[in-house]
Structure formats: C-alpha cells, structure tokens
Amino acid sequence: MYKTLKLCGSIKSLKDLWWDLRPSPGFGTLEIRVCDGAATLAETLALVALIHTLAHWFADNGSWLESVAYPPYWLSRENKWRAIRYGLDAELVMNTEGKIKLMRDDLQEWFEKLKPYIDQLNYQTYFATLQAILDSGTSSERQRKVFAYNNCFKEVVKHNVSEFLLQVPLYRRELAIS
C-alpha cells in the first residue's frame, strides 16, 4: 500500500499517512495519535504510561494474539466510531454475536491485568490519573459540563486555560481562574 501510494503521488513519505498508529522509521518507533487530546501534561503522561505498559504486556504475551480471533474490519470500525462518539461511555461490540461491554469496564479489566507491569514500571501515579479520568471524566466531558452550567463558550475557554495553567484537571467550577 505504501509503495503504491508513493508511486502514484498520493504521499511523499510515511508522515503523510494519517493513521491512528503508524511506524516512524526515523525514530524506530510507533506514533500513536490519541495523546494530543489530553488537556494537561499529567493526563498526557498517563496515556503514554498506559501505551508503554500495554507494549510490555504484549511483548510478554505475544502468544495471546495467536489464541484470539481477530474481529472483522467492520467491527473494529464500529468500535472506533462508538469511541469517538461516546468516549469512555461507549458500548464496545465484543464479537459478531453482538455482545457488548462498556469501555470503562473494559479499561478497568485491563488495568487489573496490567497491575504487575504497573508495579514493575513504577507507574502507579500515572494509573491513578487514568483512574481519576475514568471516575471523574475526560477533558471533553469537563468542557461539556462547564458549557451546560454556564451556556457560554467563553467559560469553556476560561476553564481550558485554567486547566492548562494549573496543569490539573478541574472537576469543580469554582477552581477556574477568572
């Protein structure tokens, strides 16, 4: 695919591919696009820690991938749409029989499965931040709550600026900087 897209002039390099996950040959890494949606550095670092911990788990449990059936493409696309639309409140389709699971529940199960790796990597603080996000909401949820309370986009902007300056998620309106 890469070769064809390059030959036909659609792309000049791998950087032109807008995938959720893409190789970065210059660094020998994978780029993951989800981390630019967090409002604070602590939340960004927590997402990075989750990805790093998952990488360790999959490196140690590679045979697990051989034991599971890959979902059909449409199911993965459906779950991606649900995650985009509903965030952590998404109901994920787990199989072609229509079994569903709340994303929050699925993440909780993964946190439990990753516990030995969290301890080994000393990532307890990062996973506490992830737990706070699960319990109290993402940046987008906080922004919607601010708008619902004030019905004013300026208040949402002030809230975002406050979170950025204080570098902590603000779950209570009274903490916003005026």
Secondary structure, 3 states (H helix, E strand, C coil): CHHHHHHCCCCCCHHHCCCCEEEECCCCEEEEHHHHHCCCHHHHHHHHHHHHHHHHHHHHCHHHHHHCCCCCHHHHHHHHHHHHHHHHHCEEECCCCCCEEEHHHHHHHHHHHCHHHHHHHCCHHHHHHHHHHHHHCCHHHHHHHHHHHHCCHHHHHHHHHHHHHHCCCCCCHHHCCC
